[in-house]
């Protein structure tokens, strides 16, 4: 699943880059063959190219493994583009819910979270 990590197998996880650590964490979680994977800010602190790879990986897990993923993410645009169902929270309360593409087009969501 992560050829890059094969090259780093002799390294301690604490010495991996941020993106490599995220891959390692997801790989470790996948070893138990979960039906649900919960990810909290998987793109946090990653370089833009790694963010793109992370979202590609998440979509791949859904498509190839039939995995359900609960994703908490502040990268609103990318998260809404890939999700089937989304919940927008403000101050601990759900303020909007619906299909990702519908919320992506919602003027309130665009204004509040995408600076549009």
N, C-alpha and C positions, 0 to 999 in steps of 0.2 A: 504494500500500500504506500510506503514511503521510501523509495529508493535512496533518497538523500540520507536518511537515518542509517541505512546499511553501511554507508561510508563512515559513519560516526559511531559505530557500535562499541568501540573501545573507549569512548569518552563517557564521563559521568554526565547525567542529565543536567546537572547544575551548570555545566560548562557549554551547553548548547545555546544557540541564538534564540531569540524570542519565538520566531516562527518554527524553529526546530523543536522547541519545548512544547509548543502547541501540538505539533504533529505527534510527538512522543506521548503526550497526555491522551490524545484521541486514540492513538494506536493501543495504548494500555487499556483504555476503556473498551475498545472493540474486541480485545482478546476474550472477554467474557460473553461474547455474542449477545449483546443487549438487544431488546426490542425498542427501548427508548434511550436516547442519549440527550442529556441536558448540557448545553454549552452556554457559559456565561462570558460574554465579550471575547469570543475567539479571535477577533481582529485587533484587539487592544494592543497598541504599541508595535504593531507590525508595519514593515515597509509596504507601500502600495502594491508592489508585485506579489508580496506574500499574502496580502489581504485578498487579492483576486484568487490566488491558489487556494486559500482557506475556504472561500465560498464555493469554488469549483469542487473541492473535496466534500463539503457538506452536501451539495446537490448530488454528487456521485454516490454518497452513502445512502441517501434516500432512494435513488433510482436502482442501484445495484443490490443493496442489502435489504430493501424494503423497510428501512429504519425510520422510526418516528423521531423527530428532533425537536426539542424545546430549546429555542434560541433566544437568549437575552442579548440584545445588540444595540449599540447607539449609532451604528452605521445604518441609518434608517432606510435610505434608498436601496442599498444592496439587499438588506434583509427583506424588505417588502417585495422586491422583485422576485425573490425565490420562494417565498412562503405561500402556503395554501390558506392559512388562517393567521390573522394577526390581532394583537391586543395592544393598544396604546395606553400607557399608564402615566399619570401625573400625580405626584405626591402620594403614591401608594394606592391610588384608585384607578380602576379601568375607566377611561373616558371614551374610548372608541373601540369597536371590534368589527371584524369583517374579513373578507378575502384580501390578501396582500395587494393585488392589483387595484382593488377598489380604494383601499386606504392610500395607496401611492398616488392616486388621482384626487384624493380628498383635499379641498383647498385649505382646510384648517390644519391638516397634518403637514401639508407642503409649507405653509407659512410658519408653523411653529417649529418644525423639525428639519426642514431642508432649506430654509432661508429663501424661499421662492414666493 
